[in-house]
């Protein structure tokens, strides 16, 4: 079933229906207003129906020819001349319609004005019939301006969304080879020493790549799937380091179906392994805590640094994963995220908060 917003959008996009609604609505409004003063709704309906042809012609010529083709193209003299001519012609047409169509239906025993009298009475035409005939034209102009403004705003929003989506896809394409490059490096190191762990790593790697290349194309996934991805990566790295790595992964999830943008947490854990355990295999410690309660995510990763880096710390240096993460947070969770990085001499900590509502 279509939503009310969808129905309204379809009506607005259908020009025939929207124009019919426009004329029906304002015809009804003006008949009701006029009948409140005179007390005769039938009489006012006949008068306004007789005026309708001149009002419609005047409105469409003004809004679809005179303004776009003359005024907006700076043909000011021609626009002014055509306006004077059209105001006179359609005001006269409106008066002729009332005298020769409406009045015979609502009056008896009256003297009908001649065409010459009507056409020569310019004061009456410009003071009374000009505003009566052209009020719909000016209302249509206002409606068109408002509609165009909303359409421009909507188009800008669409372009911005498409740009953000394209940028997000580009960031993900950077994450995938980055992840693959690091994992293949680890696998290469194991093959050099002819480790028996290499086949198991290849198997786990294929499962992770299946997720990253295919399932991560969704805009959101369940937190359960995201945890499976993180656990798979942790298992992959743990196979490499074995008992030499002191690692703890704790998670507290109140609803496994809570939705989150995919690949949002992996770069943080990946950096913890890359910059924490890779250069310090004998004394590496990684602590990972994930909590999702009431659609609020708290994620904390802490890792020790190898001694080789203690004298060479660049607090402004950031890997591809961290840079991408910050940009993804801006695009995916604007004003709904907090990222805090603590880069000390012997440890590196990242705390991330996400509002998943």
KOLVEXSE-740112 format. One record per atom (N, C-alpha, C): y, z, x. Coordinates in pm, whole numbers, padded with zeros to 5 digits, always signed. Example, Ala and Ser with C-alpha at 12.3 -4.5 7.8 and 13.67 -1.06 7.14 Angstrom:
-00569+00780+01319-00450+00780+01230-00330+00780+01320-00225+00708+01285-00106+00714+01367+00003+00787+01290
This chain:
-00120+00000+00083+00000+00000+00000+00125+00000+00087+00217-00089+00055+00339-00100+00136+00431+00019+00113+00498+00060+00219+00593+00170+00210+00723+00122+00146+00805+00213+00090+00935+00173+00032+01023+00101+00133+01021+00146+00258+01102+00081+00362+01057-00063+00383+00925-00084+00382+00871-00219+00402+00910-00310+00286+00907-00256+00164+00946-00335+00046+01092-00373+00054+01177-00278+00092+01321-00304+00103+01347-00410+00210+01278-00399+00324+01294-00497+00431+01254-00637+00385+01146-00646+00307+01102-00776+00256+01202-00836+00160+01262-00751+00076+01363-00798-00019+01486-00849+00055+01529-00774+00158+01647-00813+00235+01623-00944+00308+01502-00963+00359+01470-01085+00432+01456-01205+00340+01422-01184+00213+01410-01293+00116+01549-01320+00058+01610-01430+00099+01749-01457+00062+01764-01481-00087+01669-01550-00149+01681-01579-00292+01679-01450-00373+01582-01363-00344+01573-01237-00418+01694-01148-00393+01736-01138-00267+01850-01052-00235+01979-01101-00302+01998-01233-00310+02118-01286-00376+02112-01266-00527+01994-01283-00585+01980-01258-00728+02009-01112-00760+01959-01023-00678+01986-00880-00699+02134-00848-00683+02198-00914-00586+02342-00892-00564+02422-00927-00688+02401-01048-00741+02480-01093-00856+02443-01014-00981+02318-00981-01000+02277-00905-01118+02338-00765-01116+02335-00704-00998+02386-00567-00985+02536-00560-01014+02614-00647-00949+02759-00638-00965+02805-00690-01101+02732-00785-01159+02762-00828-01296+02745-00712-01392+02636-00638-01377+02612-00523-01464+02718-00416-01444+02753-00390-01317+02852-00286-01288+02987-00319-01351+03034-00444-01332+03167-00480-01383+03168-00487-01536+03057-00529-01597+03050-00531-01744+03057-00388-01798+02986-00297-01734+02987-00157-01779+03126-00096-01763+03189-00119-01649+03323-00063-01625+03423-00117-01727+03420-00250-01749+03512-00310-01844+03487-00263-01986+03361-00243-02023+03328-00199-02159+03368-00053-02183+03375+00026-02078+03419+00165-02092+03565+00170-02136+03644+00071-02094+03785+00067-02133+03804+00007-02272+03726-00100-02301+03745-00169-02429+03651-00121-02538+03538-00064-02499+03441-00018-02597+03353-00127-02653+03363-00249-02601+03286-00362-02652+03205-00425-02538+03082-00379-02521+03001-00428-02409+02959-00572-02428+02934-00617-02553+02894-00755-02578+03007-00851-02542+03129-00815-02581+03245-00899-02551+03265-00913-02401+03256-00801-02329+03276-00805-02185+03164-00882-02115+03043-00871-02166+02931-00946-02107+02953-01095-02120+03001-01141-02235+03028-01284-02256+03138-01331-02161+03243-01253-02147+03355-01291-02059+03308-01302-01914+03233-01202-01869+03191-01203-01728+03085-01309-01701+03003-01339-01798+02906-01449-01780+02978-01583-01771+03086-01599-01847+03163-01724-01839+03235-01738-01706+03270-01625-01645+03339-01627-01515+03242-01648-01398+03114-01623-01422+03016-01622-01314+03012-01751-01230+03012-01871-01292+03007-01993-01209+03122-02003-01109+03245-01976-01153+03360-01984-01061+03351-01876-00954+03303-01757-00991+03289-01649-00893+03185-01684-00787+03072-01741-00829+02966-01774-00735+03008-01886-00640+03069-01990-00694+03112-02102-00609+03214-02054-00507+03311-01974-00553+03415-01922-00463+03355-01835-00353+03257-01750-00390+03196-01659-00294+03118-01734-00186+03041-01833-00226+02959-01904-00129+03042-01997-00040+03144-02058-00095+03231-02143-00011+03305-02058+00091+03353-01940+00049+03427-01852+00141+03336-01801+00252+03218-01751+00214+03131-01683+00310+03044-01775+00393+03018-01895+00343+02928-01984+00417+02994-02111+00468+03123-02127+00437+03193-02243+00494+03328-02203+00554+03416-02149+00472+03553-02125+00518+03560-02027+00635+03489-01915+00624+03494-01815+00732+03416-01860+00855+03287-01899+00844+03213-01937+00965+03256-02070+01025+03291-02167+00942+03320-02302+00991+03468-02323+01026+03555-02245+00964+03699-02265+00988+03761-02146+01061+03755-02028+00998+03823-01911+01056+03763-01870+01190+03631-01857+01196+03568-01812+01320+03573-01916+01430+03596-02041+01393+03612-02147+01494+03760-02176+01521+03846-02083+01473+03990-02083+01502+04063-02204+01447+04012-02260+01337+04087-02363+01264+04171-02293+01157+04268-02216+01204+04343-02126+01115+04424-02199+01009+04493-02306+01047+04576-02379+00951+04489-02440+00841+04377-02499+00881+04287-02558+00783+04226-02451+00694+04197-02333+00752+04143-02222+00674+04245-02176+00569+04370-02160+00609+04474-02114+00516+04495-02216+00404+04502-02345+00442+04522-02451+00342+04404-02455+00243+04282-02443+00296+04165-02448+00207+04157-02324+00118+04203-02209+00169+04203-02088+00089+04300-02100-00028+04420-02150+00000+04520-02167-00107+04468-02262-00214+04409-02374-00169+04356-02472-00263+04241-02414-00345+04147-02346-00277+04031-02292-00346+04068-02179-00440+04161-02094-00400+04205-01985-00488+04263-02043-00616+04345-02146-00602+04404-02210-00720+04296-02274-00807+04205-02351-00746+04104-02425-00822+04008-02331-00894+03959-02231-00825+03857-02145-00885+03919-02042-00981+04043-02005-00957+04111-01920-01055+04133-01998-01185+04172-02125-01169+04190-02210-01288+04056-02233-01358+03949-02256-01280+03817-02275-01339+03772-02150-01414+03803-02034-01359+03769-01910-01428+03842-01896-01559+03972-01929-01557+04052-01922-01680+04004-02024-01784+03973-02143-01740+03920-02247-01830+03788-02203-01894+03703-02137-01814+03574-02090-01866+03594-01984-01974+03690-01894-01951+03716-01789-02049+03771-01850-02178+03870-01941-02163+03937-01998-02280+03844-02088-02360+03765-02171-02293+03686-02273-02364+03541-02233-02388+03491-02126-02321+03353-02083-02342+03346-01945-02406+03415-01848-02347+03403-01710-02394+03482-01684-02521+03609-01723-02523+03695-01688-02637+03647-01746-02770+03597-01870-02774+03544-01918-02903+03428-01834-02955+03357-01764-02869+03244-01681-02910+03285-01541-02953+03402-01495-02908+03441-01357-02937+03568-01345-03022+03637-01459-03044+03763-01455-03122+03758-01556-03238+03833-01524-03340+03846-01616-03454+03994-01641-03480+04022-01763-03528+04160-01799-03567+04259-01774-03454+04236-01836-03340+04329-01822-03228+04370-01960-03179+04487-01965-03117+04538-02091-03064+04490-02106-02921+04416-02210-02896+04357-02232-02765+04457-02300-02672+04472-02247-02551+04561-02308-02453+04507-02442-02407+04597-02533-02379+04555-02663-02328+04526-02653-02177+04456-02754-02126+04424-02756-01983+04551-02761-01900+04649-02837-01947+04775-02848-01873+04845-02713-01868+04846-02640-01978+04910-02508-01981+04841-02411-01885+04712-02418-01885+04636-02328-01796+04663-02361-01650+04656-02490-01616+04673-02532-01477+04816-02509-01426+04913-02511-01515+05054-02495-01473+05098-02349-01468+05022-02260-01527+05058-02118-01529+05007-02051-01401+05066-02087-01287+05018-02037-01157+05037-01886-01143+05141-01832-01202+05164-01687-01190+05047-01610-01249+05001-01653-01367+04888-01587-01432+04759-01608-01352+04742-01729-01298+04621-01760-01222+04610-01673-01097+04721-01663-01022+04716-01591-00894+04720-01440-00912+04786-01390-01015+04798-01245-01032+04680-01183-01104+04619-01256-01198+04511-01200-01278+04375-01258-01241+04366-01390-01237+04234-01453-01219+04190-01462-01073+04285-01464-00981+04245-01463-00840+04164-01339-00803+04214-01216-00831+04132-01099-00797+04003-01091-00879+04006-01135-01004+03886-01132-01088+03777-01224-01034+03820-01343-00991+03723-01441-00941+03677-01407-00801+03768-01361-00715+03736-01345-00573+03686-01206-00533+03682-01113-00628+03635-00978-00591+03489-00982-00543+03406-01067-00605+03267-01079-00561+03257-01144-00424+03347-01237-00397+03346-01303-00266+03375-01203-00156+03472-01114-00180+03507-01015-00078+03399-00907-00065+03336-00871-00177+03225-00776-00170+03110-00837-00091+03082-00965-00115+02976-01034-00042+03008-01038+00107+03135-01059+00140+03176-01062+00280+03150-00927+00347+03184-00819+00278+03162-00684+00332+03013-00658+00352+02933-00697+00252+02787-00678+00260+02730-00757+00378+02777-00881+00395+02729-00964+00505+02764-00903+00641+02887-00850+00653+02928-00789+00779+02842-00667+00812+02816-00584+00709+02732-00466+00730+02591-00508+00766+02537-00607+00694+02401-00655+00719+02389-00713+00860+02489-00793+00900+02486-00850+01035+02491-00743+01142+02569-00639+01115+02581-00529+01211+02446-00459+01227+02380-00432+01115+02249-00366+01122+02146-00456+01188+02152-00586+01161+02057-00679+01223+02078-00686+01374+02205-00687+01417+02233-00687+01561+02181-00560+01627+02204-00448+01559+02157-00321+01613+02005-00319+01619+01941-00370+01514+01794-00374+01510+01740-00465+01619+01808-00579+01641+01764-00672+01743+01776-00610+01883+01885-00537+01904+01903-00468+02033+01792-00366+02054+01759-00292+01947+01652-00193+01956+01518-00258+01989+01492-00374+01927+01367-00447+01954+01362-00492+02099+01474-00548+02148+01479-00595+02287+01461-00479+02385+01524-00366+02355+01510-00249+02442+01366-00198+02441+01303-00200+02322+01165-00154+02312+01072-00248+02388+01097-00380+02374+01014-00477+02446+01031-00463+02597+01155-00437+02638+01181-00417+02780+01109-00294+02832+01117-00185+02753+01049-00061+02794+00898-00080+02798+00843-00154+02699+00698-00179+02696+00655-00261+02817+00735-00363+02850+00702-00448+02965+00708-00368+03095+00809-00282+03105+00823-00199+03225+00708-00101+03236+00666-00044+03121+00556+00051+03121+00426-00018+03164+00404-00141+03114+00285-00216+03153+00287-00245+03303+00407-00277+03353+00420-00305+03497+00388-00181+03579+00434-00064+03532+00406+00061+03603+00256+00090+03604+00190+00060+03492+00045+00083+03486-00030-00011+03580+00019-00135+03591-00048-00229+03683-00031-00183+03827+00076-00107+03854+00091-00051+03989-00003+00066+04012-00023+00146+03907-00112+00262+03919-00254+00218+03947-00300+00113+03878-00440+00071+03889-00478+00030+04031-00404-00064+04096-00441-00097+04234-00419+00018+04331-00319+00103+04300-00292+00220+04383-00413+00313+04382-00464+00341+04261-00583+00425+04247-00704+00360+04315-00722+00231+04290-00837+00160+04346-00830+00157+04498-00711+00135+04552-00693+00131+04698-00734+00263+04762-00688+00374+04704-00722+00506+04759-00871+00535+04750-00932+00500+04635-01074+00528+04617-01159+00442+04709-01123+00315+04726-01198+00228+04815-01187+00274+04960-01072+00328+04996-01057+00385+05130-01156+00500+05151-01166+00584+05047-01261+00695+05056-01405+00644+05066-01436+00542+04986-01570+00484+04988-01601+00421+05124-01501+00355+05182-01518+00292+05312-01550+00397+05419-01481+00511+05409-01506+00618+05506-01649+00669+05497-01703+00677+05374-01840+00723+05357-01941+00620+05406-01911+00492+05387-02004+00389+05434-02010+00386+05586-01899+00422+05652-01899+00423+05799-01997+00526+05854-02008+00637+05783-02101+00741+05828-02236+00729+05757-02251+00620+05680-02376+00591+05607-02416+00709+05519-02318+00756+05443-02343+00870+05356-02426+00828+05235-02517+00917+05192-02597+00891+05073-02515+00903+04944-02392+00951+04958-02307+00967+04840-02241+00835+04797-02242+00736+04883-02173+00610+04855-02219+00545+04724-02352+00532+04696-02394+00469+04570-02345+00545+04447-02349+00679+04453-02304+00758+04338-02154+00741+04316-02080+00729+04424-01935+00708+04413-01906+00572+04350-01982+00470+04389-01964+00337+04329-01988+00342+04179-02092+00416+04135-02124+00428+03994-02012+00497+03917-01964+00608+03971-01854+00679+03905-01726+00597+03906-01704+00523+04014-01585+00439+04024-01586+00331+03918-01702+00272+03890-01710+00167+03789-01674+00223+03651-01718+00348+03623-01684+00410+03495-01535+00436+03482-01473+00482+03590-01329+00507+03587-01250+00378+03572-01294+00274+03643-01223+00146+03634-01235+00087+03494-01349+00107+03429-01365+00060+03291-01260+00125+03201-01238+00254+03221-01137+00325+03141-00996+00275+03174-00965+00268+03302-00829+00235+03344-00791+00092+03306-00885+00000+03320-00854-00142+03297-00855-00179+03149-00932-00108+03068-00948-00150+02928-00898-00046+02828-00951+00076+02837-00915+00176+02737-00771+00223+02751-00714+00215+02870-00578+00265+02891-00471+00171+02835-00513+00057+02777-00415-00034+02719-00361+00017+02587-00426+00116+02528-00376+00175+02404-00247+00253+02431-00163+00261+02328-00038+00336+02345-00065+00485+02360-00165+00536+02289-00205+00677+02305-00357+00687+02298-00409+00792+02358-00552+00824+02350-00565+00973+02322-00683+01018+02287-00703+01161+02263-00699+01236+02397-00655+01360+02390-00651+01442+02511-00792+01461+02567-00893+01452+02479-01032+01463+02523-01066+01349+02620-01024+01225+02586-01051+01111+02674-00973+01123+02805-00851+01175+02795-00771+01191+02917-00836+01293+03011-00891+01398+02954-00960+01499+03035-01085+01439+03098-01157+01354+03023-01275+01287+03079-01236+01202+03200-01122+01134+03190-01074+01054+03303-01043+01144+03423-00972+01254+03398-00938+01346+03507-01063+01406+03569-01159+01446+03483-01281+01506+03535-01361+01405+03615-01361+01278+03571-01430+01174+03646-01370+01153+03782-01238+01155+03789-01171+01139+03918-01199+01259+04009-01194+01379+03949-01221+01500+04027-01365+01498+04081-01459+01458+03996-01598+01450+04040-01612+01349+04154-01541+01239+04142-01546+01136+04245-01498+01189+04380-01387+01262+04377-01333+01318+04500-01420+01434+04552-01475+01512+04458-01557+01626+04498-01683+01581+04571-01737+01465+04530-01854+01412+04600-01823+01387+04747-01701+01348+04772-01662+01316+04910-01650+01442+04996-01591+01549+04939-01563+01668+05020-01669+01777+05008-01743+01776+04897-01850+01875+04882-01797+02017+04881-01869+02106+04951-01833+02248+04952-01710+02277+05037-01663+02181+05111-01544+02204+05195-01416+02217+05112-01422+02172+04987-01303+02175+04902-01312+02290+04803-01208+02372+04799-01198+02482+04703-01116+02431+04584-01184+02393+04478-01116+02330+04364-01150+02402+04235-01047+02424+04153-01065+02485+04020-00989+02401+03919-01057+02360+03813-00994+02284+03705-01016+02361+03575-00909+02417+03520-00916+02493+03396-00841+02417+03286-00898+02415+03168-00825+02354+03055-00846+02433+02928-00741+02441+02852-00742+02512+02724-00680+02419+02619-00765+02362+02534-00720+02262+02437-00753+02313+02297-00652+02323+02211-00678+02371+02075-00724+02259+01981-00696+02132+02018-00738+02019+01935-00769+01900+02026-00897+01864+02035-00938+01758+02127-00886+01621+02086-00840+01608+01960-00790+01478+01912-00639+01462+01928-00574+01560+01988-00430+01548+02016-00405+01422+02100-00306+01344+02059-00280+01216+02124-00181+01231+02241-00210+01154+02347-00123+01152+02465-00124+01012+02523-00015+00971+02586-00011+00841+02653-00110+00842+02770-00192+00737+02784-00294+00737+02890-00233+00728+03029-00310+00775+03127-00272+00769+03269-00145+00847+03300-00116+00947+03219+00007+01024+03241-00016+01136+03341-00138+01189+03346-00167+01306+03430-00238+01270+03559-00305+01157+03561-00386+01118+03678-00306+01112+03808-00183+01053+03810-00111+01043+03938-00085+01178+04004-00069+01284+03923-00043+01417+03980-00166+01468+04054-00282+01455+03990-00406+01499+04055-00437+01412+04175-00414+01282+04162-00441+01190+04273-00360+01227+04396-00232+01261+04374-00149+01301+04487-00197+01431+04550-00250+01521+04466-00300+01648+04519-00415+01625+04615-00503+01533+04581-00614+01501+04671-00566+01423+04794-00479+01328+04769-00436+01241+04879-00359+01318+04985-00267+01405+04942-00179+01473+05037-00223+01616+05067-00325+01664+04992-00371+01800+05016-00503+01806+05088-00604+01740+05035-00738+01754+05091-00772+01649+05196-00711+01532+05188-00752+01424+05279-00725+01457+05425-00616+01530+05453-00585+01563+05591-00626+01704+05629-00691+01772+05536-00727+01912+05560-00864+01941+05498-00966+01868+05539-01096+01876+05471-01167+02009+05485-01131+02090+05582-01204+02216+05606-01139+02336+05537-01017+02323+05493-00948+02438+05436-00855+02393+05324-00905+02306+05236-00823+02251+05128-00847+02330+05000-00738+02355+04928-00747+02428+04802-00662+02355+04697-00722+02328+04582-00652+02261+04472-00676+02340+04344-00568+02371+04274-00577+02443+04147-00514+02355+04038-00591+02331+03932-00545+02247+03823-00559+02325+03693-00449+02335+03619-00451+02404+03490-00388+02314+03384-00460+02296+03274-00412+02212+03165-00424+02290+03035-00313+02295+02963-00311+02365+02834-00241+02276+02731-00306+02259+02617-00245+02187+02505-00263+02272+02381-00154+02334+02337-00156+02423+02221-00037+02389+02132-00064+02368+02003+00041+02334+01907+00121+02211+01950+00048+02111+02001+00107+01984+02043+00206+01999+02158+00191+02106+02236+00272+02127+02355+00180+02131+02476+00207+02045+02571+00122+02033+02690+00190+02099+02810+00113+02183+02877+00155+02240+03005+00050+02204+03109+00095+02141+03215+00004+02093+03318+00056+02136+03453-00029+02202+03531+00014+02252+03662-00092+02218+03766-00046+02159+03875-00135+02124+03986-00075+02180+04114-00156+02255+04186-00111+02316+04312-00213+02281+04420-00163+02234+04532-00253+02204+04644-00193+02252+04775-00280+02293+04867-00234+02330+05001-00213+02204+05082-00132+02217+05188-00105+02104+05277-00178+02124+05409-00220+02017+05470-00284+02030+05603-00182+02073+05707-00229+02144+05805-00139+02196+05910-00068+02084+05985-00129+01969+05988-00069+01858+06064+00065+01816+06007+00086+01851+05877+00210+01811+05811+00316+01920+05811+00281+02037+05862+00375+02149+05851+00506+02124+05923+00500+02051+06034+00622+02026+06112+00688+01894+06076+00632+01826+05977+00684+01695+05940+00690+01683+05789+00782+01759+05732+00793+01762+05586+00919+01689+05542+00900+01589+05459+01013+01517+05400+01015+01550+05252+01108+01636+05213+01113+01682+05074+01156+01574+04977+01211+01466+05026+01256+01359+04938+01155+01246+04927+01049+01254+05005+00951+01147+05005+00862+01158+04882+00836+01047+04821+00753+01047+04701+00667+00923+04700+00538+00941+04664+00447+00828+04660+00470+00743+04537+00395+00630+04534+00405+00540+04420+00372+00612+04291+00265+00697+04295+00222+00767+04175+00330+00855+04116+00398+00933+04201+00502+01023+04152+00622+00947+04098+00662+00842+04167+00775+00760+04121+00743+00699+03985+00623+00643+03973+00582+00583+03845+00576+00687+03734+00527+00806+03767+00516+00911+03667+00653+00946+03609+00752+00962+03695+00886+00996+03647+00940+00889+03554+00918+00763+03590+00969+00654+03506+00890+00645+03375+00760+00667+03382+00679+00665+03260+00721+00777+03165+00754+00892+03219+00800+01002+03135+00930+00966+03065+01020+00899+03136+01147+00858+03076+01125+00759+02962+01028+00669+02980+01003+00565+02880+00918+00614+02763+00819+00698+02792+00722+00737+02690+00762+00866+02618+00817+00962+02690+00855+01090+02630+01001+01124+02663+01095+01041+02619+01235+01070+02648+01280+01199+02579+01344+01286+02656+01394+01414+02605+01282+01505+02555+01158+01473+02592+01045+01556+02551+00959+01595+02670+01019+01595+02788+00939+01627+02907+01021+01709+03005+00950+01789+03083+01011+01861+03195+00915+01851+03313+00966+01803+03423+00884+01787+03544+00949+01866+03656+00873+01959+03713+00924+02041+03823+00831+02027+03943+00891+01993+04057+00814+01976+04181+00860+02078+04283+00765+02151+04340+00795+02249+04445+00723+02205+04572+00800+02156+04666+00744+02101+04791+00781+02195+04906+00686+02282+04943+00712+02378+05051+00640+02332+05178+00648+02414+05282+00588+02377+05410+00436+02368+05404+00374+02461+05328+00228+02465+05329+00162+02434+05195+00244+02401+05094+00184+02370+04964+00273+02275+04883+00212+02222+04782+00283+02128+04693+00240+02159+04550+00339+02184+04464+00308+02220+04325+00386+02130+04230+00320+02091+04123+00384+02011+04018+00356+02079+03884+00463+02099+03806+00451+02153+03672+00510+02053+03574+00430+02018+03474+00473+01919+03375+00461+01979+03236+00568+01962+03158+00565+02002+03016+00591+01878+02932+00511+01860+02825+00529+01748+02735+00527+01799+02591+00622+01751+02514+00621+01776+02369+00549+01657+02305+00428+01677+02256+00345+01569+02203+00363+01548+02055+00461+01615+01996+00483+01599+01851+00531+01459+01819
